[in-house]
Structure formats: C-alpha cells, structure tokens
C-alpha cells in the first residue's frame, strides 16, 4: 500500500562501530526520502568514524577501517545531511531505540541543533513486534515474500524496512491506519522524553526519572531534594541528548 503522507518521510538505517548510543559512531548511513507526491530519493554514504571499527562490528556489516579511511567525517556532512532530514518524519527498524538516538548524538557532536519534537517517528520493528514479534529478515520474508539479501547492509535494510511498512498496511487494514501520526503512535513502545529513555512522561504528563535509585520519582522533586543530581548527570557518561533534556527541565522548573 502506498503511504499516505502529509510530510516527507525518511526511511534510514545506520551501520556503526557498536551499540552504545553515547560512545559509538556511524560508519554508513543510507536513506530513502519519500515525498507526499510519491517521488523517492535514495542515498548511501560511508562515514569515517575517526576511530578503529571493532572487529565484531565489522563482521556484522562488512565495513573495515580501510573502507572508510578516505571518507568524510560526520562533521563534514552534518549540515548538508540535516538540510535533507529537516522537516521530515522519520522511519526505521528499531530506529526509536537505536538509530535515531545515535544519529541525534552525531548531529549534536557536529554542532548541528536538531529538533525532532514536532516530527513523527515510525518504528517498523515495533509495529512488527506488536503484531508478529520477529526479526527484519523474517519480517521481509513474512510480509514481502522475499529473502533479504545483503542483510546488515544499510541500503538493503533501509529498502526492506520501507517495503515492510507498506506490506503491513496491506495486511492489517483493520489494525493500522495509513497515517504517519497513527503509525508513529502505534509504533511507540514508551513515552520517552529523551531518546535514551532516562526520563519519561507518566499518564498525566509528569516528567519522571526512569532509572537508578530515583526511578519513578518526578524529575522536579529529585532536582529539588538532591541538588547534586543535575551535576552528576552532566559529569557522567550519559548521552548529550539526555543532558540537554535534563537541562531544559531544570530551567523549566526554575522559571515555574
């Protein structure tokens, strides 16, 4: 089923040096930008992560240090890339948990101010897990009737994710609506404030701490009772996005 779009949407996939969204770097980024009129633009780019790619990561995606040594760094492509992504809704496979948080970290390190607060984020894996609970390779076979060749190639995974979402709309007309806002809401597994899920909203919209000894406590209450909490977060190995979110909440409470 062709997607019913009000805004452009970008399906994308990352290959990286590892799975730590705070520390690891992108080595390949592929995207398909789909316009409301149906036009599509696909692009694949390799990125020099400016660090060694661990062997265990290279064995997964097949990209080694030698393959990216002459490629641009993320900082060199960040502004141009954001011009493509800005104003678009985003979709991917496990993207809400991994690809989007890591991509945002890369943009922030490059000095690009990224605001996704008004964007709709569709995670095709979450839709699949809610309805069938399998992997991308199995999803592609199940929904599209084809074997996924070159799995863990960013371009192959991106194209497969796009096709799977279209097939999901065909298969589940009673459960799914061909509307990006609906799909974004349906594919959301949590009500995160930051992408890493360290802070979340409860059912009343109250900001809560979602980890550690203060898990379940209102952020406002924690900051008031433990003045050192903010400094600890800022000095610890949390993502830049998490620190940015807590800083905004801190100023919000101070102004209120």
C-alpha positions in Angstrom: 0.0 0.0 0.0 1.3 3.4 -0.9 1.9 5.6 2.1 -0.5 8.4 2.8 1.9 11.3 3.5 1.3 14.9 4.7 5.0 15.5 5.1 8.1 13.9 3.5 9.3 10.8 5.4 12.8 9.5 5.5 13.4 5.8 6.0 17.0 5.3 7.1 19.4 2.8 8.6 22.8 3.1 10.2 25.9 0.9 10.4 28.1 1.8 13.4 31.2 1.0 15.4 29.0 -0.6 18.1 25.7 -0.4 20.0 26.5 2.3 22.6 24.5 5.4 21.5 26.6 7.7 23.7 30.0 6.5 22.5 29.8 4.7 19.1 29.9 6.3 15.7 28.3 6.0 12.3 30.3 4.2 9.5 27.5 4.1 7.0 24.1 5.9 6.6 21.6 5.1 3.9 18.2 6.7 3.5 15.2 6.8 1.2 13.3 10.1 1.3 9.7 9.7 0.2 7.7 12.8 -0.8 3.9 13.2 -0.4 3.6 13.0 -4.2 5.3 9.6 -4.2 8.7 10.7 -5.5 11.6 8.9 -3.9 15.3 9.8 -3.4 17.8 7.2 -2.1 21.3 7.9 -1.0 24.0 5.9 0.7 27.1 7.3 2.3 30.0 5.9 4.2 31.5 7.9 7.1 34.9 8.0 8.6 34.2 7.4 12.4 37.7 8.8 13.3 38.3 5.7 15.3 39.0 2.0 14.9 36.0 -0.1 13.9 36.0 -3.1 16.2 36.3 -6.5 14.5 33.0 -7.7 16.0 31.2 -4.8 14.3 33.0 -5.2 11.0 32.0 -8.9 11.0 28.3 -7.8 11.1 28.2 -5.1 8.5 31.4 -5.9 6.5 32.9 -2.4 6.8 36.5 -2.1 7.9 38.8 0.8 8.7 40.4 0.6 5.2 36.9 1.0 3.6 36.3 4.4 5.3 39.7 5.9 5.8 39.2 8.3 2.9 35.5 9.0 3.5 34.2 12.3 5.0 33.7 12.6 8.8 30.2 13.1 10.1 31.0 16.6 11.0 31.9 17.3 7.3 28.5 16.1 6.1 26.3 17.0 9.0 24.9 20.4 7.9 24.1 19.1 4.4 22.6 16.0 5.8 20.4 17.9 8.2 19.1 20.0 5.3 17.8 16.8 3.8 16.3 15.5 7.1 14.9 18.7 8.5 11.1 18.9 8.4 10.8 15.2 7.5 9.2 12.5 9.6 11.5 9.5 10.2 11.1 5.8 10.0 13.3 2.8 10.5 13.7 -0.6 12.0 14.5 -0.4 15.8 15.0 3.3 15.0 13.3 4.7 18.1 15.7 2.8 20.4 18.9 2.9 18.4 19.2 4.7 15.0 17.5 8.0 15.9 19.2 8.4 19.3 22.7 7.7 17.8 22.0 10.0 14.8 21.0 12.8 17.1 24.2 12.3 19.2 26.3 12.6 16.0 24.5 15.8 14.9 25.0 17.3 18.4 28.7 16.5 18.4 28.9 18.2 15.0 27.3 21.3 16.4 24.0 21.0 14.5 21.0 21.9 16.5 18.5 19.1 15.9 14.9 19.4 17.0 12.7 16.4 16.4 9.9 17.4 18.8 7.4 18.1 16.0 8.4 15.1 13.9 6.6 11.8 13.8 8.8 8.8 14.3 7.7 5.4 12.9 9.5 2.3 14.2 8.6 -0.6 11.8 10.1 -3.1 14.2 7.8 -2.1 17.0 4.8 -2.5 14.7 6.1 -5.9 13.7 6.8 -7.0 17.3 3.3 -5.9 18.4 1.7 -7.9 15.6 4.0 -10.8 14.8 7.2 -10.5 17.0 10.1 -11.4 14.6 13.3 -10.0 13.1 13.7 -7.8 10.0 14.9 -10.8 7.9 11.8 -12.8 9.0 9.6 -9.7 8.6 10.7 -9.2 5.0 10.1 -12.9 4.2 6.7 -12.9 6.0 5.3 -9.6 4.6 7.0 -9.3 1.3 7.5 -13.0 0.4 11.2 -12.4 -0.4 14.6 -13.3 1.1 16.5 -10.4 2.4 19.8 -10.4 0.5 22.8 -8.4 2.0 21.2 -8.2 5.4 23.0 -5.7 7.6 23.9 -3.7 4.5 22.4 -0.3 5.4 20.9 0.2 2.0 19.3 -3.3 1.9 17.9 -2.9 5.4 16.5 0.6 4.6 14.8 -0.6 1.4 13.4 -3.7 3.2 12.0 -1.6 6.1 10.2 0.7 3.6 8.7 -2.3 1.8 7.7 -4.0 5.1 5.8 -1.0 6.3 3.9 -0.8 3.0 3.1 -4.5 3.3 2.0 -4.1 6.9 -0.6 -1.6 5.8 -1.9 -4.0 3.3 -2.0 -6.9 5.7 -3.6 -5.2 8.7 -6.2 -2.7 7.3 -8.3 -3.2 10.5 -5.5 -2.6 12.9 -3.4 0.0 11.1 -4.3 3.4 9.5 -2.4 4.8 6.6 -1.5 7.9 8.5 2.0 8.7 9.7 0.8 10.2 13.0 -1.1 6.9 13.8 1.8 4.8 12.8 4.2 6.9 14.9 1.9 6.5 17.9 1.3 2.8 17.3 5.0 2.0 16.9 5.9 3.8 20.1 6.8 1.4 22.9 7.5 4.0 25.6 6.8 7.7 26.4 10.3 8.9 26.5 11.4 12.5 26.9 15.0 11.8 25.9 15.8 9.3 23.2 17.7 7.0 25.6 14.6 6.8 27.9 16.3 8.0 31.0 13.4 10.4 31.6 9.7 9.6 30.7 6.3 11.1 30.9 3.6 9.3 33.0 0.0 9.1 32.0 -0.6 12.6 33.4 2.3 14.2 31.5 4.6 14.4 34.6 8.3 14.0 33.9 9.7 11.0 35.8 13.2 9.6 36.3 13.3 6.2 34.6 16.4 4.6 36.0 18.5 4.2 39.2 17.6 4.9 42.8 15.1 7.6 41.8 13.2 5.6 39.2 9.6 6.5 39.2 10.1 9.8 41.0 9.2 13.1 39.5 12.2 14.9 38.0 11.2 18.2 39.6 11.1 16.5 43.0 14.5 14.9 42.5 16.2 18.1 41.5 14.8 19.9 44.5 15.7 17.3 47.0 19.1 16.3 45.6 20.9 19.4 44.3 23.9 17.3 43.2 21.8 15.1 40.9 22.0 17.5 37.9 25.8 17.9 38.3 26.2 14.1 38.4 24.3 13.7 35.2 26.3 16.4 33.5 29.6 14.9 34.5 28.7 11.2 33.8 28.7 9.2 30.7 25.1 9.9 29.6 24.1 10.9 26.1 24.3 14.6 25.1 20.6 14.4 24.3 19.8 13.2 27.9 21.9 16.0 29.3 20.2 18.5 27.1 16.7 17.3 28.1 17.5 17.5 31.8 18.9 21.0 31.4 15.7 22.1 29.7 13.7 20.6 32.5 15.9 22.3 35.1 15.3 25.7 33.5 11.6 24.9 33.1 11.2 24.3 36.8 13.3 27.3 37.8 11.1 29.5 35.6 8.0 28.0 37.0 
